[in-house]
């Protein structure tokens, strides 16, 4: 994709994202207010398992994509030495 194509796509995606972010709390409020009408009264362990597996898989894919994006930008790891230590802070300036 060219820069102009990416820019046009971004110009269309940003307002859509803000609109979606504005509407989602209203959807949540509506679902809370209509809880008694929307609440299905059934228990199905298999459906519960499948839904939680799907949500967990989507969360894992999102975390993986965010990690890759941070790695490409070079923002993964320590603020100064970029070490990928498992500790909360590396042994350089973060420990001071």
C-alpha positions, -999 to +999 in steps of 0.1 A: +000+000+000+012+035-007+013+062+019-017+079+004-038+048+005-029+042+041-037+078+049-071+076+032-078+044+051-067+060+084-089+090+077-119+067+074-110+044+102-104+070+129-140+084+130-154+049+128-133+039+159-144+070+178-180+064+169-177+028+181-160+039+213-189+063+219-216+038+212-203+009+233-210+024+267-246+031+256-249-006+245-237-017+279-261+007+297-290-006+276-281-042+283-280-035+321-313-017+320-329-045+300-312-073+319-343-092+328-354-093+291-320-101+277-310-127+302-315-162+287-324-187+314-304-217+305-273-235+315-251-252+289-216-261+300-204-269+265-215-235+252-199-218+282-166-236+275-167-227+238-175-191+244-147-187+270-122-205+247-131-181+219-128-150+241-095-163+255-082-170+220-091-135+208-075-120+239-043-140+232-042-129+195-047-093+205-019-095+230+004-112+205-004-085+179+002-057+204+036-073+213+046-076+177+036-039+171+057-028+201+086-049+189+084-033+154+083+002+169+112-007+192+091+001+224+094-033+239+116-036+270+135-012+291+132+025+284+169+030+278+187-003+271+158-022+255+167-053+274+138-078+275+143-087+311+115-106+329+119-084+359+098-052+362+130-031+359+164-039+344+197-033+362+205+000+344+189+034+350+155+019+360+169+007+393+182+041+404 
